[in-house]
Amino acid sequence: MKIRKKLSSAFTLVEIMIVVAIIGLLAAIAIPNFVKARTTAQKNACINNLRQIDGGIQQWALEKSKSSSATVTLTDVQPYLGRGTAGELPTCPAGGTYSVSDVSTKPRCNQPGHTLDPVP
C-alpha cells in the first residue's frame, strides 16, 4: 500500500497579505518621490524657458538699439527665441503664464518658485 502525499502549490492567505503589505509600503515610499521629481522637473523647465525669453529680450534690445527702460512684449521677442516668427512661444509645463515688462526686468512666471531671481 502506497501513501500518497498531497502537494499544495497554492499561496496561503497570509503569504498574499504579506506581499500586498510590502507592495503598499514600497508605493508609499516611491510615489511622493515621483511627485517631487515631476514638480522639480517642471520648475527647471520653466526656469530654462524664462532664461530663453530673457536672452531673446536682450537680443531684441541690442538689435533694435533699445534702452534698458524700453517696454517689450512677448510678441516682440518671439523671433529671437529660435522658433521663427510663426512659431509658438514657450509655455510653462506647470500651467503658468509668462509676463515681461521692460528690458531691465527679468521675465516672470505666475507659478510660485518659478523665477530667475536668486533665492535668498
Secondary structure, 3 states (H helix, E strand, C coil): CCCCCCCCCCCCHHHHHHHHHHHHHHHHHHHHHHHHHHHHHHHHHHHHHHHHHHHHHHHHHHHCCCCCCCECCHHHHHHHCCCCCCCCCCCCCCCCCEECCECCCCCEECCCCCCCCCCC
